Amino acid sequence: MYVKVTAKRQVTFPARVLDAIGAKPGDSLELLEGPEGYLLKVRAIDRSRLAPLKGKLRRGKGTFDLESFRARPHGRTLRD
């Protein structure tokens, strides 16, 4: 099976491949390098790690400055 790399260096995997590895919208895919090539693994978002953000982000309240957020000290659950 082949996938094409676009000019923006993006690829689209066939739905049956994503279904087979259990990938869902919003999941991240991790490429692990091994002796025989790369292994593709699904890394689902651990929503429990997002709990400390509840109530801090509100819709329609301007923009969110990610760099500023990263520069401020936070609990380890938000940094890892």
MODELLER restraints for C-alpha pairs under 7 A, 6 or more apart:
rsr = mdl.restraints
at = mdl.atoms
rsr.add(forms.Gaussian(group=physical.xy_distance, feature=features.Distance(at['CA:3:A'], at['CA:11:A']), mean=6.47, stdev=0.5))
rsr.add(forms.Gaussian(group=physical.xy_distance, feature=features.Distance(at['CA:3:A'], at['CA:12:A']), mean=6.64, stdev=0.5))
rsr.add(forms.Gaussian(group=physical.xy_distance, feature=features.Distance(at['CA:3:A'], at['CA:13:A']), mean=6.55, stdev=0.5))
rsr.add(forms.Gaussian(group=physical.xy_distance, feature=features.Distance(at['CA:4:A'], at['CA:11:A']), mean=5.92, stdev=0.5))
rsr.add(forms.Gaussian(group=physical.xy_distance, feature=features.Distance(at['CA:5:A'], at['CA:11:A']), mean=5.00, stdev=0.5))
rsr.add(forms.Gaussian(group=physical.xy_distance, feature=features.Distance(at['CA:21:A'], at['CA:42:A']), mean=6.94, stdev=0.5))
rsr.add(forms.Gaussian(group=physical.xy_distance, feature=features.Distance(at['CA:23:A'], at['CA:42:A']), mean=5.95, stdev=0.5))
rsr.add(forms.Gaussian(group=physical.xy_distance, feature=features.Distance(at['CA:27:A'], at['CA:42:A']), mean=6.73, stdev=0.5))
rsr.add(forms.Gaussian(group=physical.xy_distance, feature=features.Distance(at['CA:27:A'], at['CA:43:A']), mean=5.92, stdev=0.5))
rsr.add(forms.Gaussian(group=physical.xy_distance, feature=features.Distance(at['CA:27:A'], at['CA:44:A']), mean=4.55, stdev=0.5))
rsr.add(forms.Gaussian(group=physical.xy_distance, feature=features.Distance(at['CA:27:A'], at['CA:45:A']), mean=6.00, stdev=0.5))
rsr.add(forms.Gaussian(group=physical.xy_distance, feature=features.Distance(at['CA:28:A'], at['CA:42:A']), mean=6.02, stdev=0.5))
rsr.add(forms.Gaussian(group=physical.xy_distance, feature=features.Distance(at['CA:28:A'], at['CA:43:A']), mean=5.02, stdev=0.5))
rsr.add(forms.Gaussian(group=physical.xy_distance, feature=features.Distance(at['CA:28:A'], at['CA:44:A']), mean=6.09, stdev=0.5))
rsr.add(forms.Gaussian(group=physical.xy_distance, feature=features.Distance(at['CA:29:A'], at['CA:40:A']), mean=6.51, stdev=0.5))
rsr.add(forms.Gaussian(group=physical.xy_distance, feature=features.Distance(at['CA:29:A'], at['CA:41:A']), mean=5.58, stdev=0.5))
rsr.add(forms.Gaussian(group=physical.xy_distance, feature=features.Distance(at['CA:29:A'], at['CA:42:A']), mean=4.67, stdev=0.5))
rsr.add(forms.Gaussian(group=physical.xy_distance, feature=features.Distance(at['CA:29:A'], at['CA:43:A']), mean=5.69, stdev=0.5))
rsr.add(forms.Gaussian(group=physical.xy_distance, feature=features.Distance(at['CA:30:A'], at['CA:40:A']), mean=5.70, stdev=0.5))
rsr.add(forms.Gaussian(group=physical.xy_distance, feature=features.Distance(at['CA:30:A'], at['CA:41:A']), mean=5.07, stdev=0.5))
rsr.add(forms.Gaussian(group=physical.xy_distance, feature=features.Distance(at['CA:30:A'], at['CA:42:A']), mean=6.20, stdev=0.5))
rsr.add(forms.Gaussian(group=physical.xy_distance, feature=features.Distance(at['CA:30:A'], at['CA:43:A']), mean=6.57, stdev=0.5))
rsr.add(forms.Gaussian(group=physical.xy_distance, feature=features.Distance(at['CA:31:A'], at['CA:38:A']), mean=6.06, stdev=0.5))
rsr.add(forms.Gaussian(group=physical.xy_distance, feature=features.Distance(at['CA:31:A'], at['CA:39:A']), mean=5.58, stdev=0.5))
rsr.add(forms.Gaussian(group=physical.xy_distance, feature=features.Distance(at['CA:31:A'], at['CA:40:A']), mean=4.79, stdev=0.5))
rsr.add(forms.Gaussian(group=physical.xy_distance, feature=features.Distance(at['CA:31:A'], at['CA:41:A']), mean=6.47, stdev=0.5))
rsr.add(forms.Gaussian(group=physical.xy_distance, feature=features.Distance(at['CA:32:A'], at['CA:38:A']), mean=5.40, stdev=0.5))
rsr.add(forms.Gaussian(group=physical.xy_distance, feature=features.Distance(at['CA:32:A'], at['CA:39:A']), mean=5.02, stdev=0.5))
rsr.add(forms.Gaussian(group=physical.xy_distance, feature=features.Distance(at['CA:32:A'], at['CA:40:A']), mean=6.47, stdev=0.5))
rsr.add(forms.Gaussian(group=physical.xy_distance, feature=features.Distance(at['CA:33:A'], at['CA:39:A']), mean=6.43, stdev=0.5))
rsr.add(forms.Gaussian(group=physical.xy_distance, feature=features.Distance(at['CA:49:A'], at['CA:77:A']), mean=6.08, stdev=0.5))
rsr.add(forms.Gaussian(group=physical.xy_distance, feature=features.Distance(at['CA:49:A'], at['CA:78:A']), mean=6.96, stdev=0.5))
